Amino acid sequence: MRVGEIGKIINLITTFDLTGASVLSVVLKKPNGEEVTKTGSSVTAPAENNEATGLISGQYIQYTTEAGDIDIDGDWQIYGVYEDTTPKKYFSDNAAFSVSE
């Protein structure tokens, strides 16, 4: 990935069912240690299986980068957060990715 990319899709596999989520978010940890939480239309749990990747609906969070999200180069981390009204709050495993200029 490169600094400034918009519309790049990152999929996070979870070990829990996402169908009852009232809030889905992802937390990005930048190389400088700053954490940014993203919610809204850029964070979804797709209702269809992704045939190209083998991902199963309700078992992965899909995050689409927006303007200003990927703003520095280096090694990043990301994880997903699931919340519902019972209240339950679950976290996905961390994933890592590199960003270049």
Secondary structure, DSSP 4 states (H G I P E B T S, - for coil): -BTT--S-EEEEE-SS--TT-SEEEEEEE-TTS-EEEE-GGGEE--SS-BTTTTBPTTSEEEEE--TTTS-S-EEEEEEEEEE-SS--EEEPPPEEEEEB-
